[in-house]
Amino acid sequence: MGETTHQIEQAIPTGRIETERIIVNMGPHHPSTHGVLRIVLTLDGETVVDADPVFGYLHRGFEKLCEEGTYLQNVSLTDRLDYLAAMTNNWAYVTAVEKLAGIEVPERAEYIRVIVGELQRVASHCAAIGFFGNDIGTSFTPLMWLFRDREMVLDLFEMISGARMTYNYYRPGGVAADLTPEFIAETRKFLAHMPHSLDEIEGLLTGNEIVLSRCKKIGVIPLNRAISYGLSGPNLRASGLAFDLRKVLGYSVYPRMQFDVVTGTVGDTFDRYIVRVREIRESLKIIEQAIEQLPPGEFCTKLPINFRPPVGEALSRIEGPRGEIGFYIVSDGSIAPYRCHQRAPSFINLGIISELLKGLKVADAVVALASLDPVMGEVDR
């Protein structure tokens, strides 16, 4: 005789089905790890129950190398840290040297630094949003469009520095070369082009049903956790705190610029995306104002190549595309720093990754990681 309905119901297991946990290495070769980052994932089915990040595959010994190079030579080393935002690394380093040696920066040089620094923020965010869209699975279209826009910025940087990624452009006391009329004209063309390009990108991504389902309420970082882990930049502001060193410290000529600090509300993956999009729009406003206000004068204070700062120490802090970049330099009175240490925002921001990825599906873990926008050059420094 066949089994009764009661017997069949008793045979069905209750509660969740126990599965064997497996360990999967994501990276260091995986394209979605944004560089040579390795994450050891412990999975229960498709769910991440533990995530152990492993750094150290791109160690460059930057801080030790600085003890051998002169203060000027070390500028070129900072290009290789966050290689998607080399200009802002230059800026943070030379600011520390200027504080250490009491070097005065000409007013024109400060405006040039702001123009170039904000162009770098735009280029960096273009890469961040493009790779983010690719990791979501929205095809290569947003990435290709944003890399087209990034190339326009790199063309501008090539005009003034001769390079496209590692610029060695900032100098203690100013910048290496003045802006040319051609640079100003091409920058104005870019300022006219970029808002329309952002509208097209947002048309593809911001209201896209797939993007919303993959980003909304995924990888939420509450504000108290963001602060506890020392997050900065767009990752912190996406959680709701309007903390931007351009406003808080008012360094360079930023107090003369009108711009808003963009924040999110939930701190999820979508907020981290949309904050970067809107920050590009604010950067365009800053660049336009700086060009209009650009004064005549010198672009750099003349210094001897092997100048010797007095014995002492100095700390710089600026707002980079990925958050707070800081350099701490100790001088013993020689031509090279006695010690040099960088506060790398990507390294600090990755501290939350274990907590962030737990409970997510593997596919969502990829998207959450992409929303942090890490660059491993400054992690394994």
N, C-alpha and C positions, 0 to 999 in steps of 0.2 A: 504494500500500500504506500501511497505517496505521503510525504511529510505534511503535517498540518501547518497552518499559518503561524501558530504560536511557536512551533519548533523552529521554523525558519527564522523568525525574529530573534529567538534565543541564540541562534548560530551567528548572527551578525555582530561583529565586534563593536563595542561602544567606545566613545572618546576618540582621540586622535590616533592615527596609525604610527607606531614607532618605526623610524627609519635609521639606518646606520649613517652616522655623520662622516663626511668626507672632507679632506683638506685639498684646496685648490690654490695654486700659485697664480695670481693675476699680475703679470709683469715679471721681470723688468722690461720685457720686449713688447708687451701689449700696447697697441697704439692709443688705447683709451686711458692709459696711465700718465699721459702728458709728459713723457720723459721716462728716464729709467727708474721708475718707482715700482717696487714689488710689494704687493699686498697678499699676505697669506690669509686666505678666507677659509673659515670653517663653516661648512654648509650642512643644513638639515633639509634635504631636498634642494629647493631653489632659494631657501631663506638663509641669509647670513646670520649666524649665531655668534661669530667672533671674527675680528679683522685685526691682523697684526701687520702694521706697515714696516717695511725694511728699507732704510736709506743707505747711502754709501756707495752707489755704483758709479757716481760721477764726481768723486772727490777731486778737488783741484788745488787744495792747499793754499787758497787765496790768502788767508790771514797770516800764514807763515811766510809766503812769498813777499808780502808787504814789508817784512822786516829787512829784506835784502835790497828792494828797489828804492829809489828816491821818491820823494813825495809826488813829483810830477810823473815819474814812470808808472807809479801805481794806479794812475787814472785809467790806463788802458786795461789793467786787470779787472777793474770793476765792470767793464763792458761784458765780461764773460760770466757774470753772476746771473742775473735775470736777463738773458739774452734777447727777450722780447721787449725789454724796457731798459736798454742800455743807457739812454740819456739820463734817466732819473737816478740810476746808480751812480753815474758820474757826478750828478748834482749833489747827492747826499754826501759823497766822499769829499768833494772839494769844499763843501760847507764846513765840514769838521776841520779841515786843514786851515781854512780861513779863520775860524774861531781860535784855533790853536796859535796861529801866528799873528792874529790881529790885523788881517788883510782887509782893506776896504774895497768893496766891489762898486764899479761905476754904475750909475743909474741906468744907462742904456743896456749894459750887460745884464742887469736884473730883468729888464723887460724881455731881452732875447731869451734868457733862461726860461721865463714863463711861457713864451710862445712855443719854444722847442719842447719844453716839458709837457705842455698840454697836447701838442701834436703826438708826442710819444704815448700819452695816455690813450688817445684816440686809436692809434695803431695797435696798441696792446689789447684794448678792449675789442677791436675788430677781430683779432686772432682768438680771443677768449670766447666771444659769442659764436664765431664760425665753427670752432672745434666743438663747442657745446651743442650746437645744432646738429652737427654730424654725429655726435655720440647719442643724441636722442633718436636718430634714425630718420631725419627729415631730408635725406639725399644730400648731394654735394652742392646744391644750388646756393644756400646761404653762405657756405664756406667760400665758394668761388667768388661770389659777389663781394664779400667782406675782404677777401684777399686782394681783389681789384682795388678797393678803397685803401687798404693798407699799403699797397704798392705806390699809390699816389703820395703817401706820406714818406715812404722810403726814397722816392725820387727827390723830394724836398730835402731830406737829410743828406742825400748824396751831393746836392748842390753846395752845401755849406761845410761838409766834412770829408767828402770823397769816399765815404763808405755807406753801406746799406744796413748793417746790423751792429757792428762794433765800431763806434764812432770816435771815441777819444776826443770829444768835442769840448766838454767843459774843462776849465782850467782854474786853479786857485787864483782868484782875482777877477774872473770873468769867463770868457769863452775863447776858443782858438781862432775864430774868424768872424768878421762882421756879416750881417745879413745883406744880401745884394738886392737891387731893385727887382731882378728876375725872381728871386725867392719870394719877395712880398707879393708880386703879381700872381705867381702860381699858387701861393697860399690863399689868396683871395678867391681864386677859381675853385680851390678845394672847399673852402667855406661855403661857396654857393652850391656845390655839388652834394656835399655830404648829407644835409638834412633830407633831401629827396631820396637818397639811397637808404637812409635809416627808415623812412616811411615804407619803402619797398620791403626791407627786411622784416619790419614789424608786421606788414601785411602777410608775410609768409609764416611768421612764428608766433607773434604775441596772442592772436586770437585763434590759432590753430587748435582744433579739437584734440589732436594727438599730442601736441606739446602740452596743453593744459592737463590732460589726463596723466601724462608722464611726469609732470613737474609740480602740480598743485598738491600741497600737503605731503610731499616727498622730501625726505632729508631735512626736516624742520630743525632749526637751531634756535631755541628760545634765547632771549636776550641775556638772561642771567648766565646761561651756559657759554654764550659767545664771549661775554666779559671774563668769565672764569678761565677760559682757555687762552685769553689774550688775543683774540681775533681782531683784525683791523681791516681798514679799507672797505670795499664793497661787501665783503662777507659779514662784517660787523654791522654796517649800515642797513643791510637787508633785514637784519633782525630788529631794526627800529631805532637804533641810536644814531643821532645826527652828529657823529664825531668825525671831523675832517681837520687834519692839521693845517690845511690852508686857511681855515677859519680860526681854529683854536690857537695856533701860534702866530698866525698872520705874518709868516716869513716872506722874504723877497718883497714884491709889490702886489701880492694878492689882496691886501686890504683896500687897494684902489679899484679892485674888480668887483663887479656885481654878478653873483652867481648863487645858485641854490645848492644846498647839500641834500642829495637825493637819499631817501630812506625807503625801506620796505615796511611791511606790517606783520607778516607771519614768520619770516625768516626761513622760508622753504626754498626749494630749488628754483622755483619760478621767480621769487623775489630777487634772488641773486642774479638771475638773468636780466630782469627788467631794470634793476639798479644800474647795471653796466650800460645798458642801452641809453638810459636817461642821462648818465654821466657824460656820455659822448656829446650829447646835445649841450650840456653845460660847459664842457671844454671848448666847444666851438664858439660859445659866447665869450669866453675868457680870451681866446686867441684874437677874436675880432676887436675886442676892447684894447688889448695890449698893442696890436698893430696901430690902432688909431692914436694911442697915447705915446707911441715909441719916440723917445727924445733923441736929439743928436748927442754926440760925445764919443768918448772912448769905449771900446768893447772889452778891454782887459787892463788890469793893473800890471805894470811891468815888474817882473820878479827875476832874480837870478835862477838859472836852471837848478843849481844845487843849494838852494836857500836852506837855512837852518832855523826852524822855529825854536823859540825858547823852551826850556824844560817845563813840562806841564801836561795837561790832559784836556781833551775836548770831546763833546758829544753833539752830534747833529741828528735832527729828526725832520724828515719831509714826508709828504703824502705821495707815495708811488701808486702805480696802477693796481698793485695787489695789496696795498696797505702801507703801514708805517715802515719806512726804511731808515735805519739809524746806523751811524758809524761812531765808534768809540776809538780814539787814537791817543796813545801815550807817547810823548816826546822825551828823549834824553839829551836833546840838543844836537844830535847828529843829523846827517842828511837823509836818514831813513827812519821811519817810525820804530820805536822800541816795541810797541804792540799796536795791533789794529784788529778790531772786531766789528763784524757787521750784524745788525739786527735784521734778519732776512724774513720778510712777511710770509713767504711761501712756507718756510720751515715752521713758523709759529702757527700758521693757519692749518697745517696738516696735523697738528697735535690733537685735533678733535676727531680725526678720521675713524678711530676705532669705535667711539661712541656713535658717530654719525651713521655708520654703515650697518650697525647691528639692527636686526629686524627687517631690513630691506631685502627685496629680491635681488638676485645677481644683476639683472638688467637695470634695476633702479640704482644699485650701488655704482654702476658706471656713470649714470647721469648725475648723481649726487657728488661724486668725485670731480666730474667735469665742472660743476658749478662753483667749486672752490678755486679753480683756475690756478693750480700750482705750476711753477717752473722749477725743475729739479736742479738747474745750475746754481741757484742760490740756496738750495737745501743742502746739497753736498758741496759746500763751499770750502 
